[in-house]
Structure formats: structure tokens, C-alpha cells
Amino acid sequence: MKLLIRNGNLIDPTGEVSGIQDILVEDGVIVKLFPQLEDPDAEIIDGEGLCVCPGLVDPHVHLRDPGFTDKEDICTGTAAAAHGGFTTIACMPNTKPVADTPEILQYILEQAKCGSGVRVYPIGAVSVGEQGTVCTNFAALKEAGAVALSDDGVPIMNAALMREALQKANCCGLPLLCHEEDRELVQNFGVNEGKISRQLGIPGRPAIAEELMVARDGMLSLETGVPVHFCHISTAGSVAIIRALKQAGAAVTCETCPQYFTLTEEAVLEQGSLARVNPPLRTKRDVAAILEGLRDGTIDCIATDHAPHTAEEKARTLTEAPSGMVGLETALGIALTELYHSGVLELTEVIRKMTSDPARVLGLKSGQIAIGEAADLTLFDLNEKWVIDPTKFCSKGRNTPFADRSVRGKVKYTIVSGRIVYRCTP
């Protein structure tokens, strides 16, 4: 099976190739990169006017399977990923049962074979049942296919357990992905502690709850020499702490999500529970700090934290609805609009934070365009304007505060191992 992509503008964050190139793919692998290639046996994609980049990589997705398939399943989740230009996703373990055993990871990998063709990498739980008391068998989880460890959604409050987990994870060569909030300070509050929570007369999640945990685990990383990755960073204080940790030599990385460089806490006044996410939307000052962190390299990755819920759940009041929003199908358009078209980042940097850098955090070979490597590619129109319409999502989830928002930059093809898994139709 051959595929020839002609006249595409290659955007390669590794800097190996760039500009107008043809790409010839054979049996799922890139075999030639050169202008004006010919192969009469190949299927042709006309890439003129399109950008071609490594397939997008999302290190933070909730597929809800097993246990919550009314919200999402692996087939619909991977279809959403393909629709959004993602060729590789890593799924969090807060399923039911929790993905804390090899058997659950094997189930996820088997289900993924029936999906859209997008690569699915499971993340194993750090603690048994995500209870924060006893570490899982890291070696067994790695053997079963885990690419990382996390108790995402459930902060690891016990510092001794966190330190033990870091040391054991390091022995297994697995990165630790941390949800950083002090549980006692945030409880189940739905909005940022500040002007809007006071206006609504409800308790909020203070920024310091995130920052305390970032500082603690950053210090543990510095002390042990073991890498730590901070999930969905949302506050100015967290950005400053991570910047200082990196300057001190700590092996830390971090991600943020489109909502944290785009929306502020005021969104809950208009969007209600659709704007309830965890951690919560913050202030204009925090958004400015997130943008600066992306600009100066403090923030390594852009993840989606794709978190689908049913319409019934999100119809509850702001204090009762679950936190989370879908993001796989909107992330690239929002990132291009808010970061590239607004002049915050060069295009190569936007793509780097959505491809090679998250792949590096997870220890994957994804996120590159090179001869001899798998042809995982995303083709997009950099300038096409479109309006986000949740009714057209492939995900079961429709819970997004970005509905009806106009964005610029649209996925046209998603290709995994040389196979077209998504093609935009008029």
C-alpha cells in the first residue's frame, strides 16, 4: 500500500525537513521526502495549500472505558481524536475499575484495535484503586503496555507515597504525571476562588491549592533526581514555580490546556457548568502567565484533558455538575487561533507543543517526520475559518464552553501508519 502526499508545506518541529515537499509512504512508513515525487501505484493526496505536520500527540485524555461508556468509549474517543488531528493519545486510568492492573490495560489495548486506528497508550494508576495508600505494581503495568503512571483526578496527598512512587517509577523508566491540587483546600468546589465565586456566593478552589502541590512535588523531583510531569497547569504561581524549578535543574515538565490560555473565570457566568473544569478557569492574570509560560518554554506541552460527560450530568447546577470538557476536536483550531494567528508563538512552536514535546514526555517515537519512521501525519488548512459545532463531534460528549466560537485552522486529513483515518468532507 502506497500513499503520496504532494505539495504540502511541511512543519517539522525537529527541524529535519521543512517547506514544500512530497512525501511517499509505503507499507505505513515514510520512504521518500523530496519535491515532485512520482509513483503511479500510490494513492494521491493533493496537499497544496495545506500544512503537513507530525500527527498530533495528546498525553492526557479520558476515554471513560471501562465503566463509563455512557460518556465515551474507546471507539468514539479515538474517532474524536482522528477528527481533531491526533494520531496518538494516552488515556488516564480513572476508569471503573481503575486501570491499576495488567488486565485492565490489556482490555483497553484490545478495545483500541476496534477503534479508528489512532494509537492508544494506557496510563497506569500510581496507587491501587487511586486510593493514595499503596503503590501499584509498576513493572507489571509497564509490561502490560503502560507508558506512564498517574492518579489523575485524585491528587497524591501522602508525600511519602509520592516520594516512593517517584523512586519506583524511575527504576521502571515510567514518567509520573501529577494532578496537583491539595484535596482539603479544593474539596469538590466548581469554580476559582475569587471575584466570581464571591459574586455567586459559592466556595471556590484557590490557586494556592495547585501551587502548594507543584512546589512539593517539584522539590521531591529535585531531591530524588526523578522526572515529574505536571498536568493541566492553570495559575500564574504554578508557572513561576516551575520556571524556578527548571532553572534550579529539576527534571520537571508540564502541560496546559486550551481553556487555560483562552478563557477566564467569567466564562462560568455565561456558560454555567459547561465552563466547570478541574482545575478551574482562573483570572486574566493567570491567562497572561500561561501565555508567557508557553512563549518562554516553561510550559512544554498542550494537552486536551478531554473529559466527556453526558448532557444530563452537565445540565445540573454549577455546584452539582461534574468537572470537565471535551477537547480533542477543538484543540488544534483553538491553539492556532489563540497562539499562532494572535502572534504569541511561531507555527513550529505550536506544533512542537502538540507533537514532539508530549511524545518526549511519554518516551514515544511519535511527533516526527523522517524517512524510515511511521507515517503518522496531520494535514490542516492554516487559515480556514470554521465555527465549533458540538453536534458535529464524533465524541459522545458535547460538553464544551467553546460552542459557536469561530476559529481559524482546520484539520483536513489524519493519517496513522500511512492509513487515512480521517478525511474532511465538504
C-alpha positions as CSV (number, residue, x, y, z in Angstrom):
1,M,0.0,0.0,0.0
2,K,1.4,3.3,-1.1
3,L,0.4,6.9,-0.4
4,L,1.8,10.0,-2.0
5,I,1.2,13.4,-0.4
6,R,2.1,16.2,-2.9
7,N,3.0,19.8,-2.5
8,G,2.3,20.0,1.3
9,N,4.1,22.6,3.4
10,L,6.0,20.5,5.9
11,I,6.1,21.8,9.5
12,D,8.6,19.6,11.4
13,P,9.4,20.8,14.9
14,T,12.6,18.7,14.9
15,G,13.9,20.9,12.2
16,E,14.9,18.0,9.9
17,V,12.6,18.9,7.0
18,S,10.5,21.9,6.1
19,G,9.0,23.8,3.2
20,I,7.1,22.4,0.2
21,Q,7.8,18.7,-0.1
22,D,6.3,15.5,-1.4
23,I,6.0,12.5,1.0
24,L,6.0,9.0,-0.3
25,V,4.7,6.3,2.1
26,E,4.9,2.6,1.6
27,D,3.5,0.0,4.0
28,G,2.9,2.6,6.6
29,V,6.5,4.0,6.6
30,I,7.9,7.2,5.1
31,V,10.3,6.1,2.3
32,K,10.9,9.4,0.5
33,L,10.9,13.1,1.2
34,F,11.6,15.3,-1.9
35,P,9.9,17.8,-4.1
36,Q,8.0,16.5,-7.1
37,L,8.0,12.8,-6.4
38,E,6.1,10.3,-8.7
39,D,4.7,6.9,-8.1
40,P,1.9,5.6,-10.4
41,D,0.9,2.9,-7.9
42,A,0.3,5.3,-5.0
43,E,-2.9,6.9,-3.8
44,I,-2.5,10.7,-4.2
45,I,-3.4,13.4,-1.6
46,D,-3.1,16.9,-3.0
47,G,-1.5,18.8,-0.2
48,E,-1.3,22.1,-2.0
49,G,-2.2,24.9,0.4
50,L,-2.1,22.6,3.4
51,C,0.4,22.3,6.2
52,V,1.7,18.8,6.9
53,C,3.0,18.1,10.4
54,P,3.7,15.1,12.6
55,G,0.5,13.5,13.9
56,L,-0.7,15.4,17.0
57,V,0.1,13.7,20.3
58,D,-2.2,14.1,23.4
59,P,-0.7,13.0,26.7
60,H,-3.9,13.5,28.7
61,V,-7.2,12.0,27.5
62,H,-10.1,10.4,29.4
63,L,-11.7,7.7,27.3
64,R,-14.0,6.6,30.1
65,D,-13.8,3.0,29.1
66,P,-14.2,0.7,31.0
67,G,-17.1,1.7,33.3
68,F,-18.4,5.0,32.0
69,T,-19.2,4.2,28.4
70,D,-22.4,6.4,28.5
71,K,-19.9,9.3,28.5
72,E,-17.4,7.9,25.9
73,D,-16.0,4.6,24.7
74,I,-12.7,3.8,23.1
75,C,-14.2,3.7,19.6
76,T,-15.9,7.2,19.9
77,G,-12.9,8.6,21.7
78,T,-10.5,7.6,19.1
79,A,-12.8,8.8,16.3
80,A,-12.9,12.2,18.1
81,A,-9.1,12.1,18.2
82,A,-8.8,11.4,14.5
83,H,-11.3,14.2,13.8
84,G,-9.1,16.6,15.7
85,G,-5.8,15.6,14.0
86,F,-4.5,13.4,16.8
87,T,-2.7,10.2,15.8
88,T,-1.5,9.3,19.3
89,I,-3.3,9.6,22.6
90,A,-2.6,8.5,26.2
91,C,-5.6,7.7,28.3
92,M,-5.9,8.3,32.0
93,P,-6.6,5.5,34.5
94,N,-9.6,6.9,36.4
95,T,-12.0,4.3,34.9
96,K,-14.2,1.8,36.6
97,P,-12.5,-0.4,37.6
98,V,-9.4,1.8,37.9
99,A,-6.7,0.9,35.4
100,D,-4.4,-0.4,38.1
101,T,-3.8,-4.0,36.9
102,P,-2.4,-5.5,33.7
103,E,-5.8,-7.0,32.9
104,I,-7.5,-3.5,32.6
105,L,-4.7,-2.2,30.5
106,Q,-4.9,-5.2,28.2
107,Y,-8.7,-4.6,27.9
108,I,-8.0,-1.0,26.8
109,L,-5.5,-2.1,24.2
110,E,-7.8,-4.8,22.8
111,Q,-10.7,-2.3,22.5
112,A,-8.4,0.2,20.8
113,K,-7.9,-2.3,18.0
114,C,-11.5,-1.9,17.1
115,G,-11.3,1.9,17.1
116,S,-10.5,4.5,14.4
117,G,-6.9,3.4,14.1
118,V,-5.5,6.1,16.3
119,R,-2.7,4.9,18.6
120,V,-3.9,4.5,22.2
121,Y,-1.4,4.2,25.0
122,P,-2.7,3.5,28.5
123,I,-1.5,5.3,31.6
124,G,-1.5,3.1,34.7
125,A,-2.6,4.2,38.2
126,V,0.1,5.1,40.7
127,S,-1.8,3.8,43.7
128,V,-4.2,0.8,44.0
129,G,-7.7,2.0,43.2
130,E,-6.3,5.5,43.1
131,Q,-6.7,5.5,46.9
132,G,-3.4,7.1,47.6
133,T,-2.2,4.4,50.1
134,V,-0.3,1.6,48.3
135,C,1.7,1.8,45.0
136,T,0.6,-0.5,42.2
137,N,2.9,-3.0,40.6
138,F,4.7,-0.5,38.2
139,A,6.8,-3.2,36.5
140,A,3.7,-5.3,35.7
141,L,1.8,-2.2,34.4
142,K,4.8,-1.4,32.1
143,E,4.9,-4.9,30.9
144,A,1.2,-4.7,30.1
145,G,1.7,-1.6,28.0
146,A,1.6,1.4,30.3
147,V,3.6,4.4,29.0
148,A,3.3,6.5,32.2
149,L,1.7,6.5,35.7
150,S,-0.8,8.9,37.2
151,D,-3.6,9.1,39.7
152,D,-5.1,11.9,37.6
153,G,-8.2,13.4,39.1
154,V,-7.1,12.3,42.5
155,P,-4.1,14.1,44.0
156,I,-1.5,12.0,45.8
157,M,-1.7,13.8,49.2
158,N,0.8,11.5,51.0
159,A,4.3,12.9,50.4
160,A,6.0,9.7,51.5
161,L,3.9,7.7,49.0
162,M,4.7,10.3,46.3
163,R,8.5,10.0,47.0
164,E,8.3,6.2,47.0
165,A,6.4,6.3,43.7
166,L,9.0,8.6,42.1
167,Q,11.8,6.2,43.1
168,K,9.9,3.1,41.9
169,A,8.8,4.8,38.6
170,N,12.4,5.8,37.9
171,C,13.5,2.2,38.3
172,C,10.9,1.1,35.7
173,G,11.6,4.0,33.4
174,L,8.0,5.3,33.5
175,P,7.2,9.1,33.8
176,L,4.9,10.2,36.6
177,L,2.1,12.6,35.6
178,C,0.7,14.6,38.5
179,H,-2.7,16.2,39.2
180,E,-1.7,19.0,41.5
181,E,-4.3,20.2,43.9
182,D,-4.5,20.0,47.7
183,R,-7.6,18.0,48.2
184,E,-8.6,19.6,51.5
185,L,-8.4,23.0,50.0
186,V,-10.4,22.3,46.9
187,Q,-12.9,19.6,48.1
188,N,-15.5,19.5,45.3
189,F,-15.8,23.2,44.6
190,G,-16.6,24.0,41.0
191,V,-15.0,27.5,40.3
192,N,-11.9,29.5,41.1
193,E,-11.8,31.2,44.5
194,G,-12.1,34.9,43.7
195,K,-14.3,37.5,42.3
196,I,-16.8,35.2,40.5
197,S,-17.1,32.7,43.4
198,R,-17.9,35.6,45.7
199,Q,-20.4,37.0,43.2
200,L,-22.1,33.7,43.0
201,G,-21.9,33.1,46.8
202,I,-20.3,29.7,46.5
203,P,-16.9,28.4,47.7
204,G,-14.1,28.2,45.2
205,R,-10.8,26.3,44.5
206,P,-7.9,28.6,45.5
207,A,-4.9,28.9,43.2
208,I,-2.6,28.1,46.2
209,A,-4.1,24.6,46.3
210,E,-2.4,23.9,42.9
211,E,0.8,25.8,43.7
212,L,1.5,24.1,47.0
213,M,1.4,20.7,45.3
214,V,3.5,21.8,42.4
215,A,6.1,23.1,44.8
216,R,6.1,19.9,46.9
217,D,6.4,17.5,44.0
218,G,8.9,19.8,42.3
219,M,11.1,19.7,45.4
220,L,10.7,15.9,45.5
221,S,11.8,15.7,41.9
222,L,14.8,17.9,42.7
223,E,15.7,15.8,45.8
224,T,15.4,12.4,44.1
225,G,16.5,13.4,40.6
226,V,13.5,11.7,39.2
227,P,11.4,13.4,36.4
228,V,7.9,14.8,37.2
229,H,5.3,16.0,34.7
230,F,2.7,18.4,36.0
231,C,-0.8,18.1,34.4
232,H,-3.0,21.0,33.3
233,I,-1.2,23.9,34.9
234,S,-3.6,26.8,35.4
235,T,-2.1,29.5,37.6
236,A,0.5,32.2,37.4
237,G,2.1,31.0,40.6
238,S,2.5,27.5,39.2
239,V,4.2,28.8,36.1
240,A,6.6,30.8,38.3
241,I,7.4,27.8,40.5
242,I,8.0,25.5,37.5
243,R,10.2,28.1,35.9
244,A,12.3,28.4,39.0
245,L,12.4,24.6,39.4
246,K,13.8,24.3,35.8
247,Q,16.3,26.9,36.5
248,A,17.4,25.0,39.6
249,G,17.9,21.9,37.5
250,A,14.8,19.9,38.4
251,A,13.8,17.3,35.8
252,V,10.2,18.7,35.5
253,T,7.9,19.2,32.6
254,C,4.4,20.5,32.4
255,E,1.3,20.9,30.2
256,T,-1.6,23.3,30.0
257,C,-4.8,23.1,28.0
258,P,-6.6,25.4,25.5
259,Q,-9.1,26.6,28.1
260,Y,-6.4,27.9,30.4
261,F,-4.8,30.2,27.8
262,T,-8.2,31.2,26.3
263,L,-10.9,31.5,29.0
264,T,-11.2,33.2,32.4
265,E,-13.4,32.5,35.4
266,E,-16.0,34.9,33.9
267,A,-17.0,32.2,31.5
268,V,-19.0,30.4,34.2
269,L,-21.4,33.4,34.3
270,E,-22.4,32.7,30.7
271,Q,-21.6,29.0,30.2
272,G,-22.5,27.7,33.6
273,S,-21.5,24.1,34.2
274,L,-20.1,23.8,30.7
275,A,-17.3,26.0,31.9
276,R,-16.7,23.9,35.1
277,V,-13.4,22.2,34.7
278,N,-10.7,20.9,37.1
279,P,-8.6,22.8,37.8
280,P,-11.0,25.7,37.3
281,L,-10.7,28.6,34.9
282,R,-8.7,31.4,36.5
283,T,-8.1,35.1,36.2
284,K,-6.8,37.3,33.3
285,R,-3.5,37.5,35.2
286,D,-3.3,33.7,35.2
287,V,-4.1,33.5,31.5
288,A,-1.4,36.1,30.7
289,A,1.1,34.0,32.8
290,I,0.1,30.8,30.9
291,L,0.7,32.5,27.6
292,E,4.1,33.8,28.8
293,G,4.9,30.3,30.0
294,L,4.1,28.9,26.6
295,R,6.2,31.7,25.0
296,D,9.3,31.2,27.1
297,G,9.3,27.4,27.1
298,T,8.4,27.0,30.8
299,I,5.3,25.1,29.6
300,D,6.3,22.1,27.4
301,C,3.0,20.7,26.1
302,I,-0.5,21.5,25.1
303,A,-2.9,18.7,26.2
304,T,-6.6,18.5,25.9
305,D,-7.7,16.8,29.2
306,H,-10.5,15.5,27.1
307,A,-13.2,14.8,29.6
308,P,-16.6,13.9,28.2
309,H,-19.8,13.8,30.3
310,T,-23.4,13.2,29.4
311,A,-25.8,16.0,28.7
312,E,-27.8,15.1,31.7
313,E,-24.8,15.4,34.0
314,K,-23.7,18.8,32.6
315,A,-27.3,20.1,32.9
316,R,-27.0,20.1,36.6
317,T,-26.3,23.2,38.6
318,L,-22.7,24.6,38.7
319,T,-22.2,23.2,42.2
320,E,-23.5,19.8,41.3
321,A,-22.3,19.1,37.8
322,P,-19.1,17.1,37.2
323,S,-16.0,19.0,36.1
324,G,-14.6,18.5,32.6
325,M,-14.9,19.4,28.9
326,V,-14.2,17.7,25.7
327,G,-11.2,18.9,23.7
328,L,-9.9,16.5,21.1
329,E,-11.9,18.0,18.2
330,T,-11.2,21.7,19.0
331,A,-7.7,21.8,20.4
332,L,-5.8,22.5,17.2
333,G,-8.2,25.1,15.9
334,I,-8.1,27.0,19.2
335,A,-4.3,26.7,19.6
336,L,-3.7,28.0,16.1
337,T,-6.2,30.8,16.6
338,E,-5.1,31.9,20.1
339,L,-1.4,31.2,19.8
340,Y,-0.3,31.4,16.1
341,H,-2.7,33.8,14.5
342,S,-2.5,36.1,17.5
343,G,1.3,36.2,17.3
344,V,2.1,34.6,20.6
345,L,4.0,31.6,19.1
346,E,5.6,30.7,15.8
347,L,3.8,27.9,14.0
348,T,6.6,25.5,14.6
349,E,6.4,26.1,18.3
350,V,2.6,25.5,18.4
351,I,3.2,22.2,16.6
352,R,6.1,21.3,18.8
353,K,4.0,21.6,21.9
354,M,1.3,19.3,20.4
355,T,3.6,16.7,18.8
356,S,7.3,16.1,19.6
357,D,7.3,17.5,23.2
358,P,4.4,15.4,24.5
359,A,5.9,12.4,22.7
360,R,9.2,13.1,24.5
361,V,7.4,13.3,27.9
362,L,5.9,9.9,27.3
363,G,9.0,8.4,25.8
364,L,7.4,7.7,22.4
365,K,9.0,7.9,19.0
366,S,5.9,9.8,17.7
367,G,6.0,13.5,16.8
368,Q,8.5,13.5,13.9
369,I,8.6,13.3,10.1
370,A,11.6,11.2,9.0
371,I,12.5,8.6,6.4
372,G,12.1,5.2,8.0
373,E,9.6,6.3,10.6
374,A,5.9,5.6,10.8
375,A,3.8,7.9,8.6
376,D,1.7,9.5,11.3
377,L,0.7,12.8,9.8
378,T,-1.8,15.6,10.2
379,L,-2.8,17.8,7.3
380,F,-4.5,21.1,8.1
381,D,-5.6,24.3,6.4
382,L,-3.8,27.0,8.5
383,N,-6.3,29.8,7.5
384,E,-9.7,28.1,7.1
385,K,-12.2,29.6,9.4
386,W,-14.9,27.5,10.9
387,V,-17.4,27.6,13.8
388,I,-17.2,25.0,16.5
389,D,-20.5,23.0,16.4
390,P,-20.7,20.2,19.1
391,T,-23.5,18.5,17.2
392,K,-20.8,17.5,14.6
393,F,-18.5,16.0,17.2
394,C,-17.5,12.3,16.9
395,S,-17.2,12.2,20.7
396,K,-20.3,11.2,22.7
397,G,-19.5,14.3,24.8
398,R,-20.9,17.7,23.7
399,N,-19.7,19.5,26.9
400,T,-17.6,22.4,25.6
401,P,-17.6,26.1,26.5
402,F,-16.3,26.8,23.0
403,A,-19.6,26.1,21.2
404,D,-20.3,28.6,18.4
405,R,-16.8,30.0,18.7
406,S,-15.1,31.0,15.4
407,V,-11.6,29.6,15.0
408,R,-9.0,29.6,12.2
409,G,-7.2,26.4,11.3
410,K,-9.0,23.2,10.3
411,V,-7.9,19.5,10.1
412,K,-8.2,18.0,6.6
413,Y,-6.6,14.6,6.9
414,T,-5.4,12.5,9.8
415,I,-3.1,9.6,8.8
416,V,-1.8,6.8,11.0
417,S,0.9,4.4,9.6
418,G,0.0,5.6,6.1
419,R,-3.7,4.9,6.5
420,I,-6.2,7.8,6.3
421,V,-8.2,7.6,9.5
422,Y,-10.0,10.9,9.0
423,R,-10.7,12.9,5.8
424,C,-12.6,16.2,6.0
425,T,-15.6,16.2,3.6
426,P,-17.3,19.4,2.4
